[in-house]
Every structure is written in structure tokens, then in C-alpha cells.
Amino acid sequence: KMTFTEMYKDFKEGTGKVKIRAKNNLPQMEPYTCPTYIGFPNKISDQYRAAEFIKELNDFEKNDNFPNFIILLLPNDHTSGTKPGLPTPKAAVADNDLALGKIVEAVSNSKFWKETCIFVTEDDPQAGLDHVDGHRTVGMVISPYTKRKEVVSTYYSQINMFRTMENILGIPPLNKFDLTAEVMSDCFTEKADFTPYKAIPNNIPLDQINPELLSLSGDELFWAKKSMEQELDELDRIDEDTFNRIIWHAVKGYDVPYPVLKNEM
């Protein structure tokens, strides 16, 4: 098996030795799946995923056939914990952030920008702790018709995001939950701003790699071994509580206590 470092080097240098192909588990979705855009494993850089999307976007512009709805997965913010040979949590999140920025930059410079809205959220936010409150997660709405540089404090959940997308597409609610959900109207404005976005460069090397076990001791060694026990090549195979603790200590420090979880809302 090739390592992250080898595959990232191949991507950066454009040597083309690594051939990546994706296959959908649902045969009926195969015609709508990009054959070169893969989800997991996250040992593939999100820079590759962003580049593949931008290639398709350029084709959509040439052929004027941009789909009405696209689902795009950038998985590397899951990180690989402190598993040796894979990017550090900080590098993995930087990889994810930069990829998203490049995608938004490309879309906002395309002819489709004036009719596009990008929604960004985590797939499983309930399993990890936000740094302010465990009930929060990432939620971004990006469009010429969204408020620029605005933090919206209105309470919204993923179902509100779902309902907003349905409204934009002109399709009816799919069940009682999105039927009763409000659209995210506080995120939008009637006055459009078509200024394109410019991606912010990363300030953490994307190939910053977790050290090998022989160089570790104490808590660092303990959590690196715990990282190696996790199934990282497939979605939702990790022990979430253990993995959250791995990431917490890797980022905050091994002497910083993990937050006490409360059951009450």
C-alpha cells in the first residue's frame, strides 16, 4: 500500500503514478457519481478532491451543464488521530480548510456563481465537541445572496439547512421534520454581492506527519497506539469517544483535561 506521503508527492508533482477510481455502492447512483472523486480513505489529500471537482467544474462551464444539486465530501477534517505515518490533526484540518477554500474560489469565479448556493456542515457533528458548546457544529451558507462576514446566531439545525435546499430547488418536503423546519432566511439578503472569493493559503504544512512509535513515550505513545487501533479506511468505523480524546490531547496538549460530558441539555 502507498503511504499518504507518497500519494501526496505524486499529486503535487503531477507524475500520475497513482490512479484513483471511485465506485458507488448503489448501482442506481453510479451514473451520477464522479469516477475519479473518492471519499474515504483519508490518506488521500483533500487537495486531490478539490482538484478533481475543479476539473469537472471547468467541463461544466464548457458544456453549460452544471447540475442543479451536487453533494461533495471532503473527509479529512475527520483526521487520522495521531496514527504514525499519517497527517497530524492540525495538518488534516488545514488540508480540509484549504480544499474547501479552493472549491469556493473556483465556483465564485465561474459563470454559475450568480445562481449558486453552497452549504457546508459536518456529517456527524453529534459525536464531537465544539470548542464553545457541544450542541454547536460548523454551518456555512455561501452565495452572492448570503450576508458577507456575518455570524448568524439564529438557532438552526441540519434539518433547517435541508429545508432551505429544498426551497431553492423547488421540491416539496420529504417528511414531517423538514415540513415543520424553517428556512435559513436570516442568512440571506436581497442585495447580491458577486465579488469572488480568494482562498486563504495554509499556514500549517499539509504533509506534517505524525511521528513513529519509537520516538514517542508516555501519553503521546499511549494515544498513538490507540489511534492505530482505529479503522480509518472506512466511514464510521472508529470508537468515537476514544477518537475525540485522541484529537483533544493532540491539539490541546496531553496535560489538558478532556471536558466532562453532561447528559442534560
C-alpha positions as CSV (number, residue, x, y, z in Angstrom):
1,K,0.0,0.0,0.0
2,M,1.2,3.5,-0.8
3,T,1.6,6.0,2.1
4,F,0.0,9.4,2.4
5,T,3.4,11.0,1.8
6,E,3.9,9.0,-1.5
7,M,0.4,9.8,-2.8
8,Y,0.6,13.5,-1.8
9,K,4.0,13.8,-3.5
10,D,2.6,12.2,-6.7
11,F,-0.3,14.7,-6.6
12,K,2.0,17.7,-6.0
13,E,4.5,16.7,-8.7
14,G,1.8,15.6,-11.2
15,T,3.6,12.4,-12.0
16,G,0.3,10.5,-12.4
17,K,1.6,7.2,-10.9
18,V,-1.4,7.0,-8.6
19,K,-4.7,6.1,-10.3
20,I,-7.8,6.7,-8.2
21,R,-11.2,5.4,-9.1
22,A,-14.5,5.6,-7.2
23,K,-17.4,3.3,-7.3
24,N,-20.8,3.9,-5.7
25,N,-22.3,1.2,-3.5
26,L,-25.7,1.9,-5.0
27,P,-25.8,0.9,-8.7
28,Q,-28.6,3.3,-9.5
29,M,-26.4,6.2,-8.3
30,E,-23.4,5.2,-10.5
31,P,-24.4,7.5,-13.4
32,Y,-24.4,10.5,-11.0
33,T,-21.0,9.6,-9.4
34,C,-17.7,11.1,-10.5
35,P,-15.5,8.1,-11.2
36,T,-12.3,9.9,-10.0
37,Y,-13.6,11.6,-6.9
38,I,-13.2,9.3,-3.9
39,G,-14.5,9.7,-0.3
40,F,-12.5,7.6,2.2
41,P,-9.7,6.7,2.9
42,N,-8.5,9.9,4.3
43,K,-4.9,9.1,3.4
44,I,-5.7,10.8,0.2
45,S,-5.3,14.6,0.4
46,D,-8.4,16.8,0.1
47,Q,-6.3,18.8,-2.3
48,Y,-6.7,15.9,-4.8
49,R,-10.5,16.0,-4.2
50,A,-10.7,19.8,-4.8
51,A,-8.6,19.5,-8.0
52,E,-11.0,16.8,-9.3
53,F,-14.0,18.9,-8.6
54,I,-12.5,21.9,-10.3
55,K,-11.7,19.8,-13.4
56,E,-15.4,18.8,-13.6
57,L,-16.5,22.4,-12.9
58,N,-14.4,23.5,-15.9
59,D,-16.1,20.9,-18.1
60,F,-19.5,22.0,-16.8
61,E,-18.6,25.5,-17.9
62,K,-17.6,24.4,-21.4
63,N,-20.7,22.3,-21.8
64,D,-23.0,24.6,-19.9
65,N,-24.5,21.6,-18.0
66,F,-23.9,22.4,-14.3
67,P,-26.1,20.0,-12.2
68,N,-28.9,21.5,-10.0
69,F,-27.6,19.7,-7.0
70,I,-24.2,18.3,-6.0
71,I,-23.1,16.5,-2.9
72,L,-19.4,16.9,-2.2
73,L,-17.4,15.1,0.5
74,L,-14.2,16.5,2.0
75,P,-13.4,13.9,4.7
76,N,-10.0,14.9,6.0
77,D,-11.4,17.0,8.9
78,H,-12.1,13.6,10.5
79,T,-8.3,13.4,10.8
80,S,-6.4,10.2,11.4
81,G,-5.7,11.0,15.0
82,T,-2.0,10.5,15.9
83,K,-1.6,7.3,13.8
84,P,2.1,7.2,12.7
85,G,2.7,7.9,9.0
86,L,-0.5,9.9,8.5
87,P,-1.0,13.7,8.8
88,T,-1.3,15.3,12.2
89,P,-4.8,16.5,13.2
90,K,-3.8,20.1,12.6
91,A,-2.4,19.3,9.1
92,A,-5.5,17.3,8.2
93,V,-7.9,20.1,9.2
94,A,-5.7,22.6,7.3
95,D,-5.9,20.3,4.3
96,N,-9.7,20.3,4.6
97,D,-10.0,24.1,5.0
98,L,-7.7,24.8,2.0
99,A,-9.6,22.4,-0.2
100,L,-13.0,24.0,0.7
101,G,-11.5,27.4,0.1
102,K,-10.2,26.4,-3.4
103,I,-13.6,25.0,-4.3
104,V,-15.4,28.2,-3.2
105,E,-12.9,30.3,-5.1
106,A,-13.4,28.2,-8.3
107,V,-17.2,28.3,-8.1
108,S,-17.3,32.0,-7.3
109,N,-15.2,32.7,-10.4
110,S,-17.4,30.6,-12.6
111,K,-20.3,31.7,-14.7
112,F,-22.6,29.7,-12.4
113,W,-21.8,31.8,-9.3
114,K,-24.8,34.1,-9.7
115,E,-27.2,31.1,-9.3
116,T,-25.2,29.0,-6.8
117,C,-25.5,28.4,-3.1
118,I,-23.0,26.3,-1.2
119,F,-24.0,24.7,2.2
120,V,-21.2,23.4,4.4
121,T,-21.7,21.2,7.5
122,E,-20.3,18.2,9.2
123,D,-21.9,14.8,8.6
124,D,-21.8,13.6,12.2
125,P,-21.4,16.6,14.5
126,Q,-23.2,15.0,17.4
127,A,-20.2,12.7,18.1
128,G,-17.6,15.5,18.7
129,L,-17.4,18.6,20.9
130,D,-17.4,22.1,19.6
131,H,-14.9,24.3,21.4
132,V,-17.6,26.6,22.7
133,D,-20.6,24.3,23.2
134,G,-21.3,20.6,22.4
135,H,-24.6,21.4,20.7
136,R,-22.9,23.5,18.0
137,T,-21.3,22.5,14.8
138,V,-20.0,24.0,11.6
139,G,-22.7,25.6,9.4
140,M,-21.8,27.9,6.5
141,V,-24.0,29.3,3.7
142,I,-22.0,30.7,0.8
143,S,-23.7,32.6,-2.1
144,P,-23.9,36.0,-3.7
145,Y,-27.2,36.4,-1.8
146,T,-25.8,35.5,1.7
147,K,-24.7,38.1,4.2
148,R,-20.9,38.6,3.9
149,K,-18.7,38.4,7.1
150,E,-21.8,37.8,9.2
151,V,-22.2,35.5,12.2
152,V,-25.9,34.4,12.4
153,S,-27.0,33.5,15.9
154,T,-30.4,32.2,14.9
155,Y,-30.8,28.6,16.1
156,Y,-30.6,26.4,13.0
157,S,-30.1,22.6,12.7
158,Q,-29.1,20.4,9.8
159,I,-32.8,20.0,9.1
160,N,-33.2,23.7,8.5
161,M,-30.3,23.5,6.0
162,F,-32.1,20.6,4.3
163,R,-35.3,22.6,4.1
164,T,-33.5,25.6,2.7
165,M,-32.0,23.5,-0.1
166,E,-35.4,22.0,-0.9
167,N,-36.9,25.5,-1.2
168,I,-34.2,26.6,-3.5
169,L,-34.6,23.6,-5.7
170,G,-38.4,23.9,-5.6
171,I,-39.1,20.5,-4.3
172,P,-41.6,19.6,-1.5
173,P,-40.5,18.5,2.0
174,L,-39.7,14.8,2.2
175,N,-41.1,14.1,5.7
176,K,-42.7,15.9,8.7
177,F,-39.4,17.0,10.1
178,D,-38.4,19.2,7.1
179,L,-42.0,20.1,6.6
180,T,-42.0,21.9,10.0
181,A,-38.5,23.3,9.8
182,E,-37.9,27.0,9.0
183,V,-35.7,28.1,6.1
184,M,-32.5,29.8,7.0
185,S,-33.8,33.2,6.0
186,D,-31.6,35.1,8.4
187,C,-28.5,34.1,6.4
188,F,-29.7,35.8,3.2
189,T,-30.0,39.3,1.8
190,E,-31.9,40.7,-1.1
191,K,-28.9,42.6,-2.4
192,A,-26.4,40.4,-4.2
193,D,-22.6,40.7,-3.9
194,F,-21.0,38.9,-6.8
195,T,-17.4,39.5,-5.6
196,P,-15.5,36.2,-5.9
197,Y,-13.8,34.6,-3.0
198,K,-10.0,34.1,-2.7
199,A,-8.8,31.1,-0.9
200,I,-6.5,31.7,2.1
201,P,-3.2,29.8,1.9
202,N,-2.5,27.2,4.7
203,N,0.0,28.2,7.4
204,I,0.4,24.6,8.5
205,P,2.3,22.2,6.2
206,L,-0.2,19.7,4.7
207,D,2.4,16.9,4.8
208,Q,3.2,17.4,8.6
209,I,3.2,13.7,9.6
210,N,2.6,12.0,12.9
211,P,5.8,10.6,14.3
212,E,6.6,6.9,14.5
213,L,6.1,5.0,17.8
214,L,9.8,4.6,18.5
215,S,10.1,8.4,19.0
216,L,7.2,8.6,21.5
217,S,6.7,8.0,25.2
218,G,4.1,8.5,27.9
219,D,0.7,9.8,26.9
220,E,1.8,10.5,23.3
221,L,2.8,6.9,22.9
222,F,-0.5,5.7,24.5
223,W,-2.7,7.8,22.3
224,A,-0.7,6.9,19.1
225,K,-1.3,3.2,19.9
226,K,-5.0,3.9,20.4
227,S,-5.0,5.7,17.0
228,M,-3.5,2.6,15.4
229,E,-6.4,0.5,16.8
230,Q,-9.0,2.6,14.9
231,E,-10.4,1.6,11.5
232,L,-9.7,4.7,9.5
233,D,-10.1,3.5,5.9
234,E,-13.9,3.2,6.1
235,L,-16.6,5.7,7.3
236,D,-18.0,5.4,10.8
237,R,-15.8,2.5,12.0
238,I,-13.9,4.3,14.8
239,D,-14.7,4.4,18.5
240,E,-15.9,8.0,18.7
241,D,-15.2,8.7,22.3
242,T,-11.7,7.4,22.1
243,F,-11.0,9.3,18.9
244,N,-12.4,12.5,20.3
245,R,-9.9,12.2,23.2
246,I,-7.0,11.5,20.8
247,I,-7.7,14.6,18.9
248,W,-8.3,16.7,22.0
249,H,-5.0,15.8,23.5
250,A,-3.1,16.1,20.2
251,V,-4.4,19.7,19.7
252,K,-4.8,21.0,23.3
253,G,-1.9,19.2,25.0
254,Y,-1.6,15.9,26.9
255,D,-1.8,17.8,30.3
256,V,-5.1,19.5,29.4
257,P,-8.1,17.5,30.9
258,Y,-10.8,16.3,28.5
259,P,-14.1,18.1,29.0
260,V,-16.6,16.4,31.4
261,L,-19.6,15.3,29.4
262,K,-23.0,16.3,30.8
263,N,-26.2,14.3,29.9
264,E,-28.7,17.2,30.4
265,M,-29.4,19.6,27.6
